[in-house]
Amino acid sequence: MNVINNLYKINAPLTQATPAASSASAKAGTATADEGSGSIRLSDLSTQIHQLETKLSREPGFDATRVEQIKAAIRDGSYKVNAEAVADKVIQSIGELMGRQYA
């Protein structure tokens, strides 16, 4: 029943955190609340994720014109796949997954 006990701990309000829970949260790098101040301190990872989300929100989702060009090329049979480039990328991806880098 540890799962159920942990759920109760998760649902507890942050403002009622005990000092032991606050220090454990700080060690784990999670958000903590300053008792009575109403403020929350986010972990470095949370801050980095937020910065990444902000940066990505400024980027265009995709180039719809380019997508339509590729779709048309596939339909009319003029789209050519560079098998060597695809193979190189597959090998590079596998190497990265295995912790190696190929030039």
KOLDREN-587798 format. One record per atom (N, C-alpha, C): residue number from 1; residue in one letter; chain; atom name; x, y, z. Coordinates in nm, 4 decimals. Layout:
num|residu|chaine|atome|x|y|z
NUM|A|A|CA|X|Y|Z
...
//
This chain:
num|residu|chaine|atome|x|y|z
1|M|A|N|0.0806|-0.1214|0.0000
1|M|A|CA|0.0000|0.0000|0.0000
1|M|A|C|0.0842|0.1268|0.0000
2|N|A|N|0.2119|0.1157|-0.0320
2|N|A|CA|0.2976|0.2336|-0.0391
2|N|A|C|0.2493|0.3318|-0.1432
3|V|A|N|0.1912|0.2824|-0.2532
3|V|A|CA|0.1434|0.3712|-0.3581
3|V|A|C|0.0334|0.4613|-0.3034
4|I|A|N|-0.0593|0.4047|-0.2303
4|I|A|CA|-0.1692|0.4835|-0.1750
4|I|A|C|-0.1157|0.5846|-0.0742
5|N|A|N|-0.0235|0.5426|0.0114
5|N|A|CA|0.0347|0.6349|0.1081
5|N|A|C|0.1073|0.7494|0.0382
6|N|A|N|0.1784|0.7205|-0.0712
6|N|A|CA|0.2492|0.8248|-0.1456
6|N|A|C|0.1525|0.9204|-0.2120
7|L|A|N|0.0364|0.8713|-0.2563
7|L|A|CA|-0.0632|0.9589|-0.3173
7|L|A|C|-0.1126|1.0626|-0.2169
8|Y|A|N|-0.1311|1.0210|-0.0942
8|Y|A|CA|-0.1746|1.1166|0.0075
8|Y|A|C|-0.0696|1.2241|0.0288
9|K|A|N|0.0569|1.1862|0.0248
9|K|A|CA|0.1644|1.2834|0.0426
9|K|A|C|0.1688|1.3808|-0.0745
10|I|A|N|0.1450|1.3315|-0.1956
10|I|A|CA|0.1482|1.4170|-0.3141
10|I|A|C|0.0371|1.5197|-0.3096
11|N|A|N|-0.0817|1.4800|-0.2629
11|N|A|CA|-0.1964|1.5691|-0.2620
11|N|A|C|-0.1966|1.6681|-0.1466
12|A|A|N|-0.1008|1.6574|-0.0551
12|A|A|CA|-0.0944|1.7505|0.0572
12|A|A|C|-0.0565|1.8890|0.0068
13|P|A|N|-0.1196|1.9945|0.0582
13|P|A|CA|-0.0854|2.1304|0.0147
13|P|A|C|0.0598|2.1637|0.0459
14|L|A|N|0.1242|2.2398|-0.0434
14|L|A|CA|0.2637|2.2757|-0.0235
14|L|A|C|0.2850|2.3640|0.0988
15|T|A|N|0.1864|2.4457|0.1322
15|T|A|CA|0.2038|2.5380|0.2446
15|T|A|C|0.2052|2.4651|0.3778
16|Q|A|N|0.1639|2.3388|0.3801
16|Q|A|CA|0.1635|2.2632|0.5045
16|Q|A|C|0.2785|2.1637|0.5105
17|A|A|N|0.3814|2.1859|0.4293
17|A|A|CA|0.4955|2.0943|0.4262
17|A|A|C|0.5708|2.1019|0.5582
18|T|A|N|0.6151|1.9881|0.6029
18|T|A|CA|0.6945|1.9843|0.7250
18|T|A|C|0.8378|2.0208|0.6910
19|P|A|N|0.9174|2.0651|0.7877
19|P|A|CA|1.0570|2.0980|0.7591
19|P|A|C|1.1330|1.9799|0.6988
20|A|A|N|1.1053|1.8582|0.7454
20|A|A|CA|1.1737|1.7408|0.6911
20|A|A|C|1.1355|1.7211|0.5453
21|A|A|N|1.0087|1.7404|0.5117
21|A|A|CA|0.9638|1.7250|0.3734
21|A|A|C|1.0228|1.8335|0.2856
22|S|A|N|1.0342|1.9538|0.3378
22|S|A|CA|1.0916|2.0638|0.2607
22|S|A|C|1.2377|2.0384|0.2292
23|S|A|N|1.3135|1.9891|0.3282
23|S|A|CA|1.4545|1.9626|0.3030
23|S|A|C|1.4706|1.8448|0.2087
24|A|A|N|1.3827|1.7467|0.2165
24|A|A|CA|1.3888|1.6332|0.1241
24|A|A|C|1.3579|1.6795|-0.0173
25|S|A|N|1.2615|1.7692|-0.0314
25|S|A|CA|1.2283|1.8224|-0.1632
25|S|A|C|1.3440|1.9031|-0.2186
26|A|A|N|1.4085|1.9806|-0.1350
26|A|A|CA|1.5201|2.0626|-0.1797
26|A|A|C|1.6353|1.9741|-0.2258
27|K|A|N|1.6614|1.8641|-0.1534
27|K|A|CA|1.7676|1.7724|-0.1927
27|K|A|C|1.7342|1.7052|-0.3248
28|A|A|N|1.6063|1.6756|-0.3460
28|A|A|CA|1.5642|1.6079|-0.4684
28|A|A|C|1.5561|1.7044|-0.5857
29|G|A|N|1.5604|1.8345|-0.5603
29|G|A|CA|1.5558|1.9323|-0.6682
29|G|A|C|1.4158|1.9614|-0.7167
30|T|A|N|1.3171|1.9418|-0.6314
30|T|A|CA|1.1790|1.9673|-0.6701
30|T|A|C|1.1339|2.1010|-0.6166
31|A|A|N|1.0138|2.1407|-0.6559
31|A|A|CA|0.9596|2.2680|-0.6099
31|A|A|C|0.9310|2.2605|-0.4609
32|T|A|N|0.9603|2.3680|-0.3895
32|T|A|CA|0.9291|2.3754|-0.2470
32|T|A|C|0.8584|2.5069|-0.2185
33|A|A|N|0.7867|2.5109|-0.1087
33|A|A|CA|0.7160|2.6325|-0.0708
33|A|A|C|0.7777|2.6889|0.0560
34|D|A|N|0.7938|2.8195|0.0584
34|D|A|CA|0.8383|2.8851|0.1803
34|D|A|C|0.7154|2.9019|0.2682
35|E|A|N|0.7190|2.8404|0.3839
35|E|A|CA|0.6030|2.8391|0.4713
35|E|A|C|0.5616|2.9806|0.5092
36|G|A|N|0.4362|3.0125|0.4832
36|G|A|CA|0.3822|3.1413|0.5205
36|G|A|C|0.4072|3.2516|0.4197
37|S|A|N|0.5011|3.2342|0.3279
37|S|A|CA|0.5317|3.3420|0.2334
37|S|A|C|0.4472|3.3328|0.1075
38|G|A|N|0.3946|3.2154|0.0769
38|G|A|CA|0.3139|3.1988|-0.0427
38|G|A|C|0.3962|3.1905|-0.1697
39|S|A|N|0.5295|3.1754|-0.1580
39|S|A|CA|0.6125|3.1665|-0.2777
39|S|A|C|0.6620|3.0234|-0.2962
40|I|A|N|0.6929|2.9901|-0.4218
40|I|A|CA|0.7414|2.8564|-0.4558
40|I|A|C|0.8728|2.8715|-0.5295
41|R|A|N|0.9697|2.7895|-0.4943
41|R|A|CA|1.0995|2.7898|-0.5622
41|R|A|C|1.1050|2.6671|-0.6516
42|L|A|N|1.1287|2.6896|-0.7820
42|L|A|CA|1.1362|2.5789|-0.8771
42|L|A|C|1.2788|2.5272|-0.8870
43|S|A|N|1.2916|2.4014|-0.9211
43|S|A|CA|1.4241|2.3428|-0.9387
43|S|A|C|1.4886|2.3967|-1.0659
44|D|A|N|1.6185|2.3760|-1.0770
44|D|A|CA|1.6911|2.4199|-1.1965
44|D|A|C|1.6354|2.3522|-1.3209
45|L|A|N|1.5999|2.2250|-1.3096
45|L|A|CA|1.5458|2.1519|-1.4234
45|L|A|C|1.4124|2.2119|-1.4675
46|S|A|N|1.3275|2.2479|-1.3725
46|S|A|CA|1.1998|2.3108|-1.4052
46|S|A|C|1.2214|2.4426|-1.4779
47|T|A|N|1.3184|2.5191|-1.4330
47|T|A|CA|1.3503|2.6467|-1.4968
47|T|A|C|1.3996|2.6237|-1.6393
48|Q|A|N|1.4863|2.5244|-1.6581
48|Q|A|CA|1.5371|2.4940|-1.7918
48|Q|A|C|1.4246|2.4487|-1.8849
49|I|A|N|1.3338|2.3679|-1.8346
49|I|A|CA|1.2200|2.3221|-1.9151
49|I|A|C|1.1345|2.4405|-1.9559
50|H|A|N|1.1103|2.5305|-1.8634
50|H|A|CA|1.0301|2.6494|-1.8945
50|H|A|C|1.0984|2.7338|-2.0019
51|Q|A|N|1.2296|2.7526|-1.9911
51|Q|A|CA|1.3034|2.8300|-2.0911
51|Q|A|C|1.2964|2.7626|-2.2281
52|L|A|N|1.3060|2.6306|-2.2310
52|L|A|CA|1.2976|2.5564|-2.3563
52|L|A|C|1.1583|2.5690|-2.4177
53|E|A|N|1.0545|2.5583|-2.3351
53|E|A|CA|0.9176|2.5749|-2.3845
53|E|A|C|0.8982|2.7136|-2.4444
54|T|A|N|0.9520|2.8152|-2.3783
54|T|A|CA|0.9411|2.9524|-2.4285
54|T|A|C|1.0117|2.9660|-2.5628
55|K|A|N|1.1319|2.9101|-2.5725
55|K|A|CA|1.2082|2.9168|-2.6971
55|K|A|C|1.1352|2.8436|-2.8098
56|L|A|N|1.0823|2.7252|-2.7809
56|L|A|CA|1.0121|2.6478|-2.8829
56|L|A|C|0.8819|2.7139|-2.9269
57|S|A|N|0.8184|2.7864|-2.8366
57|S|A|CA|0.6922|2.8520|-2.8731
57|S|A|C|0.7138|2.9635|-2.9743
58|R|A|N|0.8371|3.0142|-2.9841
58|R|A|CA|0.8685|3.1197|-3.0804
58|R|A|C|0.9017|3.0636|-3.2183
59|E|A|N|0.9325|2.9344|-3.2249
59|E|A|CA|0.9699|2.8707|-3.3507
59|E|A|C|0.8438|2.8349|-3.4303
60|P|A|N|0.8531|2.8453|-3.5643
60|P|A|CA|0.7387|2.8035|-3.6450
60|P|A|C|0.7204|2.6523|-3.6334
61|G|A|N|0.5957|2.6075|-3.6340
61|G|A|CA|0.5676|2.4647|-3.6192
61|G|A|C|0.6246|2.3837|-3.7341
62|F|A|N|0.5919|2.4203|-3.8560
62|F|A|CA|0.6448|2.3542|-3.9745
62|F|A|C|0.6161|2.4424|-4.0943
63|D|A|N|0.6831|2.4144|-4.2025
63|D|A|CA|0.6669|2.4906|-4.3257
63|D|A|C|0.5606|2.4203|-4.4101
64|A|A|N|0.4384|2.4693|-4.4042
64|A|A|CA|0.3269|2.4056|-4.4741
64|A|A|C|0.3494|2.4024|-4.6244
65|T|A|N|0.4110|2.5053|-4.6798
65|T|A|CA|0.4387|2.5088|-4.8234
65|T|A|C|0.5337|2.3961|-4.8620
66|R|A|N|0.6387|2.3781|-4.7823
66|R|A|CA|0.7368|2.2719|-4.8103
66|R|A|C|0.6711|2.1341|-4.7975
67|V|A|N|0.5853|2.1162|-4.6989
67|V|A|CA|0.5151|1.9888|-4.6810
67|V|A|C|0.4307|1.9587|-4.8044
68|E|A|N|0.3606|2.0585|-4.8548
68|E|A|CA|0.2780|2.0390|-4.9747
68|E|A|C|0.3640|2.0056|-5.0963
69|Q|A|N|0.4809|2.0694|-5.1082
69|Q|A|CA|0.5723|2.0384|-5.2194
69|Q|A|C|0.6179|1.8929|-5.2148
70|I|A|N|0.6520|1.8462|-5.0961
70|I|A|CA|0.6965|1.7077|-5.0802
70|I|A|C|0.5820|1.6120|-5.1100
71|K|A|N|0.4625|1.6414|-5.0611
71|K|A|CA|0.3470|1.5558|-5.0877
71|K|A|C|0.3184|1.5466|-5.2375
72|A|A|N|0.3281|1.6600|-5.3056
72|A|A|CA|0.3043|1.6617|-5.4501
72|A|A|C|0.4107|1.5797|-5.5229
73|A|A|N|0.5370|1.5916|-5.4793
73|A|A|CA|0.6452|1.5158|-5.5411
73|A|A|C|0.6267|1.3659|-5.5203
74|I|A|N|0.5792|1.3268|-5.4033
74|I|A|CA|0.5527|1.1847|-5.3768
74|I|A|C|0.4393|1.1358|-5.4664
75|R|A|N|0.3328|1.2170|-5.4782
75|R|A|CA|0.2176|1.1791|-5.5612
75|R|A|C|0.2565|1.1601|-5.7073
76|D|A|N|0.3381|1.2521|-5.7604
76|D|A|CA|0.3705|1.2435|-5.9034
76|D|A|C|0.4942|1.1587|-5.9323
77|G|A|N|0.5546|1.1016|-5.8259
77|G|A|CA|0.6656|1.0089|-5.8454
77|G|A|C|0.8009|1.0748|-5.8647
78|S|A|N|0.8107|1.2050|-5.8452
78|S|A|CA|0.9381|1.2731|-5.8659
78|S|A|C|1.0206|1.2872|-5.7377
79|Y|A|N|0.9673|1.2430|-5.6244
79|Y|A|CA|1.0406|1.2534|-5.4983
79|Y|A|C|1.1486|1.1465|-5.4948
80|K|A|N|1.2716|1.1880|-5.4754
80|K|A|CA|1.3855|1.0959|-5.4709
80|K|A|C|1.4405|1.0907|-5.3293
81|V|A|N|1.4640|0.9694|-5.2817
81|V|A|CA|1.5219|0.9488|-5.1494
81|V|A|C|1.6705|0.9249|-5.1659
82|N|A|N|1.7516|0.9991|-5.0906
82|N|A|CA|1.8959|0.9800|-5.0911
82|N|A|C|1.9265|0.8693|-4.9893
83|A|A|N|1.9354|0.7458|-5.0396
83|A|A|CA|1.9530|0.6304|-4.9521
83|A|A|C|2.0814|0.6397|-4.8705
84|E|A|N|2.1873|0.6942|-4.9289
84|E|A|CA|2.3142|0.7065|-4.8571
84|E|A|C|2.3011|0.8021|-4.7389
85|A|A|N|2.2327|0.9137|-4.7597
85|A|A|CA|2.2132|1.0110|-4.6507
85|A|A|C|2.1265|0.9513|-4.5401
86|V|A|N|2.0227|0.8766|-4.5787
86|V|A|CA|1.9363|0.8125|-4.4791
86|V|A|C|2.0171|0.7109|-4.3990
87|A|A|N|2.0968|0.6287|-4.4675
87|A|A|CA|2.1783|0.5284|-4.3986
87|A|A|C|2.2770|0.5949|-4.3031
88|D|A|N|2.3397|0.7039|-4.3469
88|D|A|CA|2.4337|0.7761|-4.2598
88|D|A|C|2.3648|0.8261|-4.1334
89|K|A|N|2.2438|0.8809|-4.1484
89|K|A|CA|2.1699|0.9321|-4.0315
89|K|A|C|2.1290|0.8186|-3.9379
90|V|A|N|2.0903|0.7043|-3.9941
90|V|A|CA|2.0531|0.5889|-3.9109
90|V|A|C|2.1735|0.5416|-3.8315
91|I|A|N|2.2881|0.5300|-3.8975
91|I|A|CA|2.4102|0.4873|-3.8284
91|I|A|C|2.4476|0.5883|-3.7201
92|Q|A|N|2.4373|0.7156|-3.7507
92|Q|A|CA|2.4688|0.8201|-3.6527
92|Q|A|C|2.3740|0.8112|-3.5328
93|S|A|N|2.2455|0.7913|-3.5572
93|S|A|CA|2.1473|0.7815|-3.4482
93|S|A|C|2.1756|0.6612|-3.3598
94|I|A|N|2.2057|0.5478|-3.4211
94|I|A|CA|2.2369|0.4277|-3.3439
94|I|A|C|2.3618|0.4509|-3.2601
95|G|A|N|2.4625|0.5138|-3.3206
95|G|A|CA|2.5853|0.5442|-3.2463
95|G|A|C|2.5593|0.6333|-3.1270
96|E|A|N|2.4731|0.7350|-3.1445
96|E|A|CA|2.4401|0.8246|-3.0332
96|E|A|C|2.3670|0.7493|-2.9229
97|L|A|N|2.2771|0.6591|-2.9619
97|L|A|CA|2.2052|0.5797|-2.8617
97|L|A|C|2.2994|0.4881|-2.7838
98|M|A|N|2.4037|0.4424|-2.8509
98|M|A|CA|2.4997|0.3525|-2.7868
98|M|A|C|2.6134|0.4291|-2.7210
99|G|A|N|2.6111|0.5625|-2.7297
99|G|A|CA|2.7128|0.6433|-2.6656
99|G|A|C|2.8379|0.6625|-2.7478
100|R|A|N|2.8293|0.6344|-2.8769
100|R|A|CA|2.9432|0.6533|-2.9662
100|R|A|C|2.9081|0.7593|-3.0693
101|Q|A|N|3.0096|0.8197|-3.1239
101|Q|A|CA|2.9868|0.9176|-3.2294
101|Q|A|C|3.0685|0.8801|-3.3511
102|Y|A|N|3.0022|0.8807|-3.4650
102|Y|A|CA|3.0685|0.8502|-3.5925
102|Y|A|C|3.0766|0.9786|-3.6740
103|A|A|N|3.1877|0.9989|-3.7381
103|A|A|CA|3.2065|1.1196|-3.8195
103|A|A|C|3.1539|1.0982|-3.9588
//
